[in-house]
Structure formats: structure tokens, C-alpha cells
Amino acid sequence: MNTQREGYIAFLRSHRNVLLLCVAIFFSMIGFGMIFPLLPTMAASFNASKTEIGIVASMFALTRTILVRPMGALSDSVGRKPMLVWGFVGYGVFMSLFAFATNIYMMYFLRAAQGIASATVWPAASAYIADSVNPRERGRAMGYMGMATSVGIMFGPAFGGVLKDLYGIQIPFLICGLLTGSMAIFIKLMLTETVTVTQERPRPRQSARYRTVGWIREDYRELQRNTYASTLFGVMVAGFIFNFAYALIEPLLPVFAEESLGATATQVGLAFTVAGAVGAMVRPIAGNLADTIGRKKPIIVGSLYAGLMMMPLAVVTTPMQMIAVLGARAVGWAVADPATLALLSDTCDERSRGKLFGLYQLSTGLGWMLGPLVGGILYDLQGAELSFVFTGAGTLLAGGILMYTLKETLMQCDDHEIPGNTL
């Protein structure tokens, strides 16, 4: 264990960019974790139905999905750092404003605005990590980014639940805005750019129709020309199904816990904390495994396991049972995620990496956009149990698609990119 810990420290010391961005992600995710379980509770305080609570989550996914691909492509041309700075500024402002929301419509607007900030940050962040390491280290680097996310979420929900119980629901949102907004200053001062920004030739003026839908056809053709075309299409289709299934119930879990299991806000926060702790422990190990045995096996095994572990939520009867199941389920997600991001990094170079991450997050965002809305309707009509079953079945379906489409992308030579794959 000491040797493993020393390996973590040595890696981060030798990769300053990865370390600094992980620090920024960690503090911002503490803030995000504080408010995430409280959003359904705030919506319920405005007498929102379960369908309306689902719409709150869908508004975030809507704007994020629309913008994530162009924002990722923009990071390929203007650089990763400006996108990260402005994205975190947006996070800080919009999260703080939740403290002053007075109705469900203000929540719709603020979640939509938060989606814009998310689209600005996350393709650039994933590409920045991939830019900063050699191919044989991508799994580990993505694992550390995931660990920073998980640890932040681990501390955030419990902290937010306690603050809400003691001081009211506004304080967690204000602290969240302060934490996330301050990370913009940290990034501006500490991070170095990984993309060389060059003066491009002016492009021919494009029609409005091309600017709205033409890029879809162009990206599809470029994906077809990629050496790993079937793998990329499989990852994106499975990503949509996986996230749609996951989002059927995830935004409504706090409401389910409070209404059906009698959980307090602190217990709800503890559930997310346990899941974050599991993810924090597993992701670096899983990332290292993806650099050792390849990307394919961790992705498939993790996806199938996550689907199986969703089923028990349909029969839990106490908050502690829910906490245990969510912790066990987190293992699957934590195993699959670093390998998936490393696989995407393997298939292109830095000139198009932001766009590819944007396309992947577009596919997952479509799932997050539709899932909460459908899940809210199912909850209103049939209760939470049916949504849990659908979530597990959908996740297993995604794992099956990956089994038939994935090809291994881990390169045998440490410092060589796969040739000819620009998106």
C-alpha cells in the first residue's frame, strides 16, 4: 500500500499540469457535491411535481448537450485554459444565484445556465489531461481526474446536508459559488497552456443551415474515416444508453430516500459521500489497470457490474441499505470511466481531442437530457421501483453493445500516437 501511495505521489509530482487541474476539480466538486442532493429538495419546496423535478435536471443536460461539441472544438483552436477559466467563472455565478431562487422557473433558468458552464469546462478539462501525458499514462491520468471528482463529491454532499439542516438551504449554494468561482483565478494563475494557438486562414463563410446541422454530417464522416470507427460509434451509443438509464433515477434519489425510506438530508448526503469515497479509491487503480491490461476489459466489466448493482435499489427499505447499494454500484462506474476516457484519447491527436471529447459528452448529455424527464414521469405514474429496474436493464444493454463493438486501443510503444486519426 505504501509503494502504491508513493507511486501516486511520484506521478503527480512529475506531471504538474495534471496535479494542478485535479486540485481545481477537487475544490469545485466539493461545491458541486454540496448542492447536487439539495436541488430536488429545493424544487420540492416550490411544490414541484416529480416530472418538474426531472425537468430541472434536463435543463442542465439540454444546454450542455447543445454546446459541448462546439465548446470542445473551440478548445482545440483557442486553447484549453481560456475555456476552463470562463467555465469556472460561470459555475461560480450561476451556482450562487440558486440561493435567491423563488420558484421552479428560476431553477430551470439557472440549471440551463449551469449547463453552459459545464459544456465549457469538461471537454477542455479531459483534453487538457490527455495532452499532458504520454499514451501509456492516459489511464492513470484520467483516473486521477476521476479521483479528484469523486473525492470532492465525497466531502460535498455530507457537508451540504449538514449546512442545510443547520442554517437553511441558501448557505450551501453561496459557498458552492464561492468555491467554484475561485477556481477560475487559480487556473488563470497556475496552469500552463497545452495547445499551441496558431493564426488560422479565414474560412469560407458558412450558411446558417451548415452552422446548425451541417457539422453533424461532417463529424459523422470523419468518425467513419477513423481507424477505430466502430469502437467510437459503439462507445457513443453505449454512452447515451448508459447515461439515459442512469439519469432515469439519479436526480430523484434524494426525493425517494426522504419520501420512501425516511432519510434525512444528512443521510442523503452520506449516501453520495460513500459513493464518492468508493470512486476515489477505485479510479486510480482502475486507471493504472487500463494502462496495463488495456482499455476494453475494464470498460466492459465495469459497465456490466454497474448495471447488475442497480437492481437491488428496487427492494431497499432503509437508508443504510441504500447507502450500501450505491457504494457497491460506484465500483462499476469507477472501473469503466478512466478506461473510456483513455480509449478516446488514444484514437486522435491534440488537434481534434477537444472535439472528440465534446462529441462523446454530447452522446452522454443526450442521455442526461432525456433520462430525468422520463424518470420523473415514471416516478409520478408508477413510483421509483420501475425506474430502478429500467436503469439496471439499460446499463446492461450498454455493456452488451460495448462487448461487440470495442477494439483495444492501448498502444505498444509508449510515446507514439495512432497515425492518421484527426477528427
Secondary structure, DSSP 8 states (H G I E B T S, - for coil): -HHHHHHHHHHHHH-HHHHHHHHHHHHHHHHHHHHTTHHHHHHHHTT--HHHHHHHHHHHHHHHHHHHHHHHHHHHHH-HHHHHHHHHHHHHHHHHHGGG--SHHHHHHHHHHHHHHHHHHHHHHHHHHHHTS-GGGHHHHHHHHHHHHHHHHHHHHHHHHHHHHHH-SHHHHHHHHHHHHHHHHHHHHH----S------------HHIIIIIHHHHHHHHHHHSTTHHHHHHHHHHHHHHHHHHHTTGGGHHHHHHHHS---HHHHHHHHHHHHHHHHHHHHHHHHHHHHT-SHHHHHHHHHHHHHTTGGGGT--SHHHHHHHHHHHHHHHHHHHHHHHHHHHHTS-TTTHHHHHHHHHHHHHHHHHHHHHHHHHHHHHH-HHHHHHHHHHHHHHHHHHHHHH------SSTT---TT---
